[in-house]
Amino acid sequence: MSLVNRMLERVDASGPLWLGGGLSLLLFVFGIQLLGTATEAAAAPLEQLFRSYIASDARALGVSWIATYALANGSVVAALSVSLFEAEIVSTSQLFLMVAGSRLGAAAVVVLIGALDYLQKRRYSMGEAISLGLLTFLLTHSVYLPSTVLGYLLLPWLQDLFGSVGERFEVTFQPLVVLESVTADIVAAIGVVPGFVFAVVVLVASLTLFDRVLKQVDTTWLRERFFRRFRNRWVALGLGLFVTGLTTSVAFSLGVIVPLYNRGYLERREVVPYILGANIGTLFDTVVVAVILESPVGVTLVVALLAIGTLVTLGVLLAFSPYLRLIETVQTRLVEDSRFRLAFLVSLVVVPVAIALLPL
């Protein structure tokens, strides 16, 4: 009887979490549909804007990279990119680079979490507090920079593949058909531009709410049952992919280990494969967005980036020792040398801005 009572108590205690999670999911689905409706309604002015300013593939990469910094969320930028593609505002190559840009800027949120941890408990230097964020940037760029270049070079061949896939495959699952009339009425009532802005706000709010819900989860069991298994790099890779894919939140999957890493409970050798797995799992929600927006080409394009990133990651893990030595050398310099760290952080801003502004 006592066991039943304990189970009921756990269900009652987790009620608000399930409610918050369900609400964030509904907001996310509603935001995606509203974004698609607003983008379609604003196709003409948006197309003119993109063709006059973001006229090149390189600029598309730079803009999405910067937008990810501004929103501190790569998922929103990736969702917006797929929506623009479905409205025929951006090309296939621009969509690929915009999704890739959302990955290149996504590690900024981990730097932010580390900085907040430093402000709460100043037991170590700022360099040590944001060391996991710096490590995440290094790992993310070591995978997605070559993946972006390789995928972009393969796009001519992939476009033929997309054409054949588009002919054979149609997204018949239409989960948002009920919301189509509702979102259309909202856009018609408040206007295209306010509707577009409202959609982005709803998406950010849904993901922020979900992150806050996840913060209420007791992560003690997660640390005890999972993180102690990090010594096996393949297990750590799988855990990073699983936790991020399940929660669709890098802020959670990496944020939960920031205090552990900062306090020395996890070693760099153990954390690196986990972060590499999280970098793969973080694209799962973009695949879901492409499915919801009924974009078979968008689905195959995101899956292609995911597949290339996975292959690069597996190659890195097969040559793990020399790869880890290189990462350790650079990260140690970043943590210990404030001038080198400042130059690195400045470059993370200057490079995407230069790509977005230069006529490339």
Phi, psi and chi 1 to 4 in degrees:
 res  aa     phi    psi   chi1   chi2   chi3   chi4
   1 MET       -  -41.4 -171.5   66.0  179.3      -
   2 SER   -62.3  -35.6   60.2      -      -      -
   3 LEU   -64.1  -42.2  176.8   60.3      -      -
   4 VAL   -62.5  -42.7  174.2      -      -      -
   5 ASN   -62.2  -41.6  -70.3  -25.2      -      -
   6 ARG   -63.7  -39.5  -73.8 -161.3  -61.1  -91.1
   7 MET   -64.9  -41.5  -68.3  177.6   63.7      -
   8 LEU   -65.5  -38.3  -69.7  175.1      -      -
   9 GLU   -62.5  -39.5  -71.8  175.8    0.5      -
  10 ARG   -65.8  -40.2  -71.7 -174.2  179.3 -177.6
  11 VAL   -64.0  -43.9  171.2      -      -      -
  12 ASP   -63.4  -40.5  -68.7  -21.3      -      -
  13 ALA   -67.7  -32.8      -      -      -      -
  14 SER   -87.3   -2.9   63.1      -      -      -
  15 GLY   -53.1  -53.0      -      -      -      -
  16 PRO   -58.1  -32.7  -23.8   34.5      -      -
  17 LEU   -66.7  -46.1  -63.5  179.7      -      -
  18 TRP   -62.6  -39.6  -73.4  106.6      -      -
  19 LEU   -64.0  -45.7 -179.3   61.7      -      -
  20 GLY   -65.1  -40.6      -      -      -      -
  21 GLY   -63.7  -42.6      -      -      -      -
  22 GLY   -64.6  -40.9      -      -      -      -
  23 LEU   -64.4  -42.4  178.5   60.0      -      -
  24 SER   -64.4  -36.2   64.2      -      -      -
  25 LEU   -66.0  -43.8  177.6   60.8      -      -
  26 LEU   -62.7  -41.7  -71.5  175.1      -      -
  27 LEU   -62.6  -40.1  -78.7  174.3      -      -
  28 PHE   -63.6  -47.5 -179.2   75.7      -      -
  29 VAL   -62.2  -43.9  170.9      -      -      -
  30 PHE   -63.4  -41.8  172.9   72.3      -      -
  31 GLY   -63.8  -39.0      -      -      -      -
  32 ILE   -63.0  -46.1  -69.5  -64.6      -      -
  33 GLN   -64.9  -42.1  178.5   60.2   48.7      -
  34 LEU   -64.4  -39.0 -176.8   60.7      -      -
  35 LEU   -62.6  -44.0 -178.9   63.7      -      -
  36 GLY   -63.1  -41.6      -      -      -      -
  37 THR   -66.1  -45.8  -57.2      -      -      -
  38 ALA   -66.2  -40.1      -      -      -      -
  39 THR   -63.8  -42.5  -57.4      -      -      -
  40 GLU   -63.7  -40.1 -175.6  177.3   -6.6      -
  41 ALA   -68.9  -30.3      -      -      -      -
  42 ALA   -99.8   20.3      -      -      -      -
  43 ALA   -57.1  -44.4      -      -      -      -
  44 ALA   -64.1  -55.4      -      -      -      -
  45 PRO   -65.7  -36.0   20.1  -31.5      -      -
  46 LEU   -65.5  -39.9  -78.4  174.2      -      -
  47 GLU   -64.1  -40.3 -177.0  176.9   11.3      -
  48 GLN   -63.9  -41.4 -176.9  177.1    2.1      -
  49 LEU   -63.8  -47.3  172.2   64.5      -      -
  50 PHE   -67.0  -38.3  -91.7   71.8      -      -
  51 ARG   -74.3  -26.1  -70.4 -171.0  174.4  178.7
  52 SER   -85.4  -31.6   60.1      -      -      -
  53 TYR  -109.8  -56.6  177.1   68.7      -      -
  54 ILE   -90.9   64.3  -49.6  177.9      -      -
  55 ALA   -83.9  -12.2      -      -      -      -
  56 SER  -120.8  161.7   66.6      -      -      -
  57 ASP   -65.1  -39.5  -67.9  -11.2      -      -
  58 ALA   -61.2  -41.7      -      -      -      -
  59 ARG   -65.6  -35.3  -76.5 -173.3  171.3 -179.7
  60 ALA   -60.5  -40.9      -      -      -      -
  61 LEU   -62.9  -48.4  173.4   66.0      -      -
  62 GLY   -63.8  -42.0      -      -      -      -
  63 VAL   -65.2  -44.2  167.0      -      -      -
  64 SER   -66.6  -35.7   65.7      -      -      -
  65 TRP   -61.8  -48.0 -169.1  -19.3      -      -
  66 ILE   -67.4  -40.4  -64.0  168.6      -      -
  67 ALA   -61.2  -33.9      -      -      -      -
  68 THR   -66.9  -37.6  -57.1      -      -      -
  69 TYR   -61.9  -46.9  -73.9  162.1      -      -
  70 ALA   -64.2  -40.6      -      -      -      -
  71 LEU   -90.2  -11.7  -64.8  175.8      -      -
  72 ALA    54.3   32.3      -      -      -      -
  73 ASN  -157.9  110.5 -163.3  -53.1      -      -
  74 GLY   -73.0  -24.7      -      -      -      -
  75 SER   -64.8  -39.9  -63.1      -      -      -
  76 VAL   -65.2  -43.0  174.4      -      -      -
  77 VAL   -64.6  -41.7  175.9      -      -      -
  78 ALA   -64.9  -40.9      -      -      -      -
  79 ALA   -63.6  -42.5      -      -      -      -
  80 LEU   -61.9  -39.2  176.3   60.3      -      -
  81 SER   -63.1  -44.6  -56.6      -      -      -
  82 VAL   -64.7  -38.9  175.9      -      -      -
  83 SER   -63.4  -42.1 -179.6      -      -      -
  84 LEU   -65.1  -36.5  -68.8  171.0      -      -
  85 PHE   -66.3  -42.6  174.0   75.6      -      -
  86 GLU   -64.4  -29.2  -90.1  -54.7  -73.0      -
  87 ALA   -84.2    5.4      -      -      -      -
  88 GLU    61.7   34.6  -60.5 -178.2   -8.4      -
  89 ILE   -94.1  -35.5  -63.7  172.4      -      -
  90 VAL  -115.2  154.5  -60.7      -      -      -
  91 SER   -84.5  175.6   64.0      -      -      -
  92 THR   -61.0  -45.2  -58.3      -      -      -
  93 SER   -66.2  -37.6   58.0      -      -      -
  94 GLN   -67.2  -38.6  -71.8  173.4  -25.2      -
  95 LEU   -61.6  -45.5  171.0   61.4      -      -
  96 PHE   -57.3  -46.0  179.6   84.6      -      -
  97 LEU   -72.9  -30.8  -68.3  174.7      -      -
  98 MET   -70.2  -39.7  -70.5 -179.7   76.3      -
  99 VAL   -65.7  -41.0  173.9      -      -      -
 100 ALA   -62.7  -40.3      -      -      -      -
 101 GLY   -62.7  -34.2      -      -      -      -
 102 SER   -66.4  -24.8   73.0      -      -      -
 103 ARG   -80.6  -38.9  -67.5  -58.6   96.4 -138.5
 104 LEU   -66.4  -27.7  -65.9  175.2      -      -
 105 GLY   -99.3   -2.9      -      -      -      -
 106 ALA   -69.2  -24.3      -      -      -      -
 107 ALA   -70.6   -9.5      -      -      -      -
 108 ALA   -59.7  -34.0      -      -      -      -
 109 VAL   -66.2  -30.4   67.9      -      -      -
 110 VAL   -72.1  -37.2 -172.9      -      -      -
 111 VAL   -61.4  -41.7  174.2      -      -      -
 112 LEU   -63.2  -43.3  177.2   61.0      -      -
 113 ILE   -61.5  -42.2  -68.2  172.0      -      -
 114 GLY   -63.7  -40.0      -      -      -      -
 115 ALA   -64.1  -40.3      -      -      -      -
 116 LEU   -65.7  -37.8  -67.2  175.9      -      -
 117 ASP   -63.7  -36.9 -172.9   44.3      -      -
 118 TYR   -64.9  -42.2  166.2   76.5      -      -
 119 LEU   -67.1  -31.3  -66.4  175.5      -      -
 120 GLN   -76.4  -41.9  -69.1  175.1   -1.7      -
 121 LYS  -139.1   96.2  -63.6  179.6 -179.9  179.6
 122 ARG   -82.8   66.2  -58.4 -170.0 -179.0 -172.4
 123 ARG   -91.4   -7.3  -61.6  179.0 -179.8  176.0
 124 TYR  -150.1  174.1   26.8   69.5      -      -
 125 SER   -74.9  166.4   66.9      -      -      -
 126 MET   -60.6  -38.3  175.3   60.6   82.0      -
 127 GLY   -60.6  -40.1      -      -      -      -
 128 GLU   -71.0  -35.6  -68.1  170.8  -31.2      -
 129 ALA   -66.5  -38.8      -      -      -      -
 130 ILE   -98.8   14.0   65.3  172.9      -      -
 131 SER   -62.1  -35.7   61.7      -      -      -
 132 LEU   -68.2  -36.9 -175.0   63.1      -      -
 133 GLY   -64.7  -42.3      -      -      -      -
 134 LEU   -63.3  -41.1  -62.8  173.4      -      -
 135 LEU   -62.7  -40.9  177.2   62.4      -      -
 136 THR   -63.3  -41.4  -57.1      -      -      -
 137 PHE   -59.9  -47.1  -98.5  118.2      -      -
 138 LEU   -60.0  -46.2  -68.7  175.4      -      -
 139 LEU   -68.7  -43.3  -62.6  177.0      -      -
 140 THR   -61.5  -46.4  -58.3      -      -      -
 141 HIS   -70.5  -32.0  -73.6 -165.2      -      -
 142 SER   -66.5  -23.4   70.5      -      -      -
 143 VAL   -97.2  -49.3  169.8      -      -      -
 144 TYR   -84.6  -20.5  -81.0  106.3      -      -
 145 LEU   -66.1  -52.6  -78.0  176.8      -      -
 146 PRO   -64.7  -33.7   19.2  -30.6      -      -
 147 SER   -65.2  -39.5  -62.6      -      -      -
 148 THR   -65.2  -46.3  -59.5      -      -      -
 149 VAL   -63.2  -47.3  173.4      -      -      -
 150 LEU   -63.9  -45.0  179.8   59.6      -      -
 151 GLY   -63.5  -39.4      -      -      -      -
 152 TYR   -65.7  -39.7 -172.6   74.5      -      -
 153 LEU   -66.9  -29.4  -66.6  175.9      -      -
 154 LEU   -87.7   -3.4  -68.9  175.5      -      -
 155 LEU   -57.1  -41.0  -89.5 -178.5      -      -
 156 PRO   -55.3  -42.5  -27.0   36.3      -      -
 157 TRP   -71.5  -39.2  175.0   79.3      -      -
 158 LEU   -66.2  -32.5  -69.4  174.7      -      -
 159 GLN   -64.6  -37.4  -75.1  178.2  -26.1      -
 160 ASP   -63.4  -39.2  -66.3  -25.3      -      -
 161 LEU   -65.1  -40.7  175.5   62.8      -      -
 162 PHE   -62.9  -38.8  -63.0  154.6      -      -
 163 GLY   -61.4  -44.7      -      -      -      -
 164 SER   -68.9  -36.0   61.5      -      -      -
 165 VAL   -66.9  -40.4  169.1      -      -      -
 166 GLY   -63.5  -33.2      -      -      -      -
 167 GLU   -73.1  -34.3  -66.2  174.3   -2.0      -
 168 ARG   -93.7  -22.2  -59.7  176.0 -175.1  176.9
 169 PHE  -123.2  127.3  169.5   63.9      -      -
 170 GLU  -126.9  139.7  -67.4 -176.6    2.1      -
 171 VAL   -80.9   95.7 -178.3      -      -      -
 172 THR   -83.7  -18.1   56.2      -      -      -
 173 PHE   -75.5  117.6  177.2   56.8      -      -
 174 GLN  -124.0   78.3  -60.4  179.4   -1.3      -
 175 PRO   -71.3  -15.9   27.1  -34.3      -      -
 176 LEU  -106.5   13.4  -56.5 -176.4      -      -
 177 VAL   -60.8  -31.1   65.5      -      -      -
 178 VAL   -66.6  -31.7  178.4      -      -      -
 179 LEU   -87.0   -9.2  -64.8  176.2      -      -
 180 GLU   -59.1  -48.4  -72.4 -178.0   -1.6      -
 181 SER   -67.7  -35.8   59.5      -      -      -
 182 VAL   -64.9  -48.9  176.0      -      -      -
 183 THR   -68.0  -34.0   53.9      -      -      -
 184 ALA   -63.6  -40.8      -      -      -      -
 185 ASP   -65.9  -38.6  -69.0  -19.4      -      -
 186 ILE   -64.3  -46.6  -68.6  175.5      -      -
 187 VAL   -63.7  -40.0  171.9      -      -      -
 188 ALA   -66.0  -33.8      -      -      -      -
 189 ALA   -78.3  -42.7      -      -      -      -
 190 ILE  -100.8  -12.0   66.5  176.9      -      -
 191 GLY   103.0  162.2      -      -      -      -
 192 VAL   -68.6  -51.7  173.1      -      -      -
 193 VAL   -64.8  -48.8  174.6      -      -      -
 194 PRO   -60.6  -34.8  -24.7   35.6      -      -
 195 GLY   -65.3  -39.9      -      -      -      -
 196 PHE   -64.4  -46.8 -173.7   84.6      -      -
 197 VAL   -64.1  -41.7  173.6      -      -      -
 198 PHE   -61.2  -38.7 -177.9   45.9      -      -
 199 ALA   -63.1  -44.0      -      -      -      -
 200 VAL   -64.3  -41.1  174.1      -      -      -
 201 VAL   -62.1  -41.8  170.4      -      -      -
 202 VAL   -63.8  -42.6  169.3      -      -      -
 203 LEU   -62.4  -47.0  -81.7  177.5      -      -
 204 VAL   -62.1  -41.6  173.5      -      -      -
 205 ALA   -63.9  -40.8      -      -      -      -
 206 SER   -65.1  -42.9   68.1      -      -      -
 207 LEU   -71.6  -35.4  -66.2  169.4      -      -
 208 THR   -65.9  -41.7  -58.6      -      -      -
 209 LEU   -62.1  -41.8  173.2   61.1      -      -
 210 PHE   -64.7  -40.3 -167.3   53.2      -      -
 211 ASP   -62.9  -39.0  -76.1  -23.4      -      -
 212 ARG   -68.7  -36.3  -71.0 -173.6  177.0 -178.8
 213 VAL   -62.7  -43.2  169.1      -      -      -
 214 LEU   -65.8  -28.9  -70.3  173.9      -      -
 215 LYS   -67.2  -22.5  -72.6 -179.9 -179.6  178.4
 216 GLN   -81.8   -9.9  -56.0  -55.6  -45.8      -
 217 VAL   -72.1  135.6  175.3      -      -      -
 218 ASP   -73.4  107.1 -178.4    8.2      -      -
 219 THR   -89.9    5.5   55.6      -      -      -
 220 THR   -60.4  -45.6  -58.3      -      -      -
 221 TRP   -65.5  -34.1   66.4  -87.8      -      -
 222 LEU   -65.2  -42.8 -171.4   64.8      -      -
 223 ARG   -66.8  -41.5  -69.7  168.0 -179.3  151.9
 224 GLU   -69.4  -39.4  -68.5  177.8  -10.0      -
 225 ARG   -88.1  -31.1  -68.8  177.8  177.4  -90.5
 226 PHE  -109.1  -50.7  -68.6  109.2      -      -
 227 PHE   -68.4  -20.6  -65.4  154.1      -      -
 228 ARG   -72.8   -9.9   62.5 -174.1  177.1   85.5
 229 ARG   -93.0    9.2  -56.1  177.1 -173.9  -86.5
 230 PHE   -68.4  -12.9  -86.3   24.7      -      -
 231 ARG   -64.9  -26.4  -67.6 -177.8  179.7  179.4
 232 ASN   -90.0  116.3 -174.5  -53.9      -      -
 233 ARG   -65.0  -30.7   64.4  176.4 -178.3  -90.0
 234 TRP   -73.0  -36.9  -60.9  105.2      -      -
 235 VAL   -66.1  -43.1  172.7      -      -      -
 236 ALA   -62.1  -40.1      -      -      -      -
 237 LEU   -60.0  -47.7  174.2   76.0      -      -
 238 GLY   -63.0  -38.1      -      -      -      -
 239 LEU   -66.5  -41.7  -72.3  174.7      -      -
 240 GLY   -62.6  -42.6      -      -      -      -
 241 LEU   -65.5  -43.8 -170.4  148.3      -      -
 242 PHE   -66.4  -50.2  173.8   76.0      -      -
 243 VAL   -64.1  -42.8  174.6      -      -      -
 244 THR   -70.5  -42.5  -52.6      -      -      -
 245 GLY   -64.1  -36.8      -      -      -      -
 246 LEU   -72.3  -42.7 -177.5   64.7      -      -
 247 THR   -91.6  -13.4   62.2      -      -      -
 248 THR    51.8   31.3   67.0      -      -      -
 249 SER  -139.5  107.0  173.8      -      -      -
 250 VAL   -67.6  -33.1  171.5      -      -      -
 251 ALA   -58.4  -34.6      -      -      -      -
 252 PHE   -80.9  -52.9  175.2   78.1      -      -
 253 SER   -62.9  -34.1   63.0      -      -      -
 254 LEU   -94.4  -34.6  -62.9 -173.1      -      -
 255 GLY   -62.1  -31.5      -      -      -      -
 256 VAL   -69.8  -20.7   73.1      -      -      -
 257 ILE  -102.2   -2.7   66.4  172.2      -      -
 258 VAL   -57.9  -52.1  166.9      -      -      -
 259 PRO   -62.3  -37.0  -20.4   33.5      -      -
 260 LEU   -64.4  -43.1  -63.8  175.0      -      -
 261 TYR   -70.3  -43.4 -179.4   76.7      -      -
 262 ASN   -62.7  -30.5  -75.2  -11.7      -      -
 263 ARG   -95.8    7.1  -70.3  158.3  178.3   78.4
 264 GLY    82.2   12.4      -      -      -      -
 265 TYR   -78.5  -22.3  -66.0  114.3      -      -
 266 LEU  -123.0  136.0  -70.1  173.9      -      -
 267 GLU   -88.8  159.3  -62.8  179.8   -0.4      -
 268 ARG   -60.7  -39.3 -172.6  158.0   35.7 -160.1
 269 ARG   -59.8  -32.6  172.8  177.8  -71.9  -86.8
 270 GLU   -81.1  -33.1  -61.3  169.8  -27.5      -
 271 VAL   -79.5  -34.8  168.5      -      -      -
 272 VAL   -55.2  -51.9  166.0      -      -      -
 273 PRO   -62.2  -34.1  -20.1   32.7      -      -
 274 TYR   -62.8  -45.4  178.1   82.6      -      -
 275 ILE   -65.1  -39.3  -62.7  175.1      -      -
 276 LEU   -61.3  -39.3  -69.1  172.6      -      -
 277 GLY   -66.8  -39.5      -      -      -      -
 278 ALA   -62.9  -35.2      -      -      -      -
 279 ASN   -66.1  -25.6  -81.6  -27.1      -      -
 280 ILE   -80.2  -47.4  -61.3  173.3      -      -
 281 GLY   -63.7  -23.4      -      -      -      -
 282 THR   -69.6  -13.9 -168.0      -      -      -
 283 LEU   -87.2   -8.2  -80.2  173.7      -      -
 284 PHE   -61.5  -40.5  -73.2   -0.4      -      -
 285 ASP   -67.3  -28.3   60.2  -12.6      -      -
 286 THR   -69.8  -35.5  -52.0      -      -      -
 287 VAL   -61.4  -42.9  176.0      -      -      -
 288 VAL   -61.8  -41.8  172.9      -      -      -
 289 VAL   -60.3  -44.9  168.3      -      -      -
 290 ALA   -63.0  -37.3      -      -      -      -
 291 VAL   -66.4  -44.9  171.0      -      -      -
 292 ILE   -62.0  -38.0  -69.3  175.9      -      -
 293 LEU   -83.3    7.0  -67.8  177.4      -      -
 294 GLU    56.5   50.0  -56.2  172.8   29.8      -
 295 SER  -118.6   91.9  174.6      -      -      -
 296 PRO   -62.0  -37.1   19.2  -30.5      -      -
 297 VAL   -68.2  -40.3  174.5      -      -      -
 298 GLY   -61.1  -40.7      -      -      -      -
 299 VAL   -61.0  -51.0  170.5      -      -      -
 300 THR   -66.5  -32.0   52.1      -      -      -
 301 LEU   -68.2  -46.2 -173.5   64.5      -      -
 302 VAL   -66.3  -40.1  177.3      -      -      -
 303 VAL   -63.6  -35.1  169.4      -      -      -
 304 ALA   -63.6  -45.1      -      -      -      -
 305 LEU   -63.3  -40.5  178.5   59.5      -      -
 306 LEU   -62.9  -42.2 -168.2  153.9      -      -
 307 ALA   -66.1  -42.8      -      -      -      -
 308 ILE   -65.1  -42.7  -65.3  171.4      -      -
 309 GLY   -62.0  -36.2      -      -      -      -
 310 THR   -67.1  -42.3  -59.4      -      -      -
 311 LEU   -63.8  -42.8  -70.0  175.2      -      -
 312 VAL   -63.0  -41.5  174.0      -      -      -
 313 THR   -62.5  -44.4  -60.9      -      -      -
 314 LEU   -63.1  -39.1  -67.0  176.7      -      -
 315 GLY   -62.6  -39.8      -      -      -      -
 316 VAL   -63.3  -42.7  160.0      -      -      -
 317 LEU   -69.7  -29.2  -73.4 -179.4      -      -
 318 LEU   -69.5  -29.2  -70.7  173.7      -      -
 319 ALA  -110.5   49.0      -      -      -      -
 320 PHE   -66.7  -43.1 -171.4   60.1      -      -
 321 SER   -60.7  -53.6  -66.2      -      -      -
 322 PRO   -65.5  -34.5   19.1  -30.6      -      -
 323 TYR   -62.8  -46.1  173.2   76.4      -      -
 324 LEU   -64.2  -39.2 -178.4   63.1      -      -
 325 ARG   -61.6  -42.3  -76.1 -163.1  -62.6  -89.9
 326 LEU   -64.4  -46.4  176.1   61.3      -      -
 327 ILE   -62.4  -42.8  -67.4  -64.4      -      -
 328 GLU   -62.7  -40.5  -75.0 -178.5  -27.4      -
 329 THR   -62.0  -46.9  -59.5      -      -      -
 330 VAL   -69.0  -44.7  177.3      -      -      -
 331 GLN   -65.7  -39.9 -166.7 -153.1   11.0      -
 332 THR   -59.8  -41.4  -59.9      -      -      -
 333 ARG   -64.9  -39.7  178.1   80.3 -177.4  -83.0
 334 LEU   -64.8  -39.9  -72.8  171.4      -      -
 335 VAL   -72.8  -39.3  171.6      -      -      -
 336 GLU   -90.1  -27.6  -64.1  177.7   -7.4      -
 337 ASP  -107.0  106.0 -170.2  -27.3      -      -
 338 SER   -64.4  -35.3   58.8      -      -      -
 339 ARG   -69.8  -40.9  -71.1  178.4  -63.4 -179.6
 340 PHE   -64.5  -39.9 -172.7   68.3      -      -
 341 ARG   -65.2  -42.7 -178.5  171.6   61.3 -108.2
 342 LEU   -63.1  -42.9  178.1   61.1      -      -
 343 ALA   -62.3  -39.1      -      -      -      -
 344 PHE   -65.5  -45.9  176.9   75.0      -      -
 345 LEU   -65.0  -39.4  -67.5  173.9      -      -
 346 VAL   -63.5  -39.9  169.2      -      -      -
 347 SER   -64.2  -31.3   70.3      -      -      -
 348 LEU   -66.5  -20.1  -69.0  176.7      -      -
 349 VAL   -97.1  -43.7  177.1      -      -      -
 350 VAL   -65.3  -41.7  171.0      -      -      -
 351 VAL   -61.5  -53.1  170.0      -      -      -
 352 PRO   -65.5  -34.3   20.0  -31.8      -      -
 353 VAL   -63.7  -42.7  168.8      -      -      -
 354 ALA   -63.2  -42.9      -      -      -      -
 355 ILE   -62.0  -38.4  -66.8  174.4      -      -
 356 ALA   -74.3  -27.8      -      -      -      -
 357 LEU   -99.1  -33.8  -64.9  179.7      -      -
 358 LEU   -71.2  144.4  -65.4  177.5      -      -
 359 PRO   -76.9   71.1   28.9  -34.6      -      -
 360 LEU   -93.8      -  -60.4  175.7      -      -
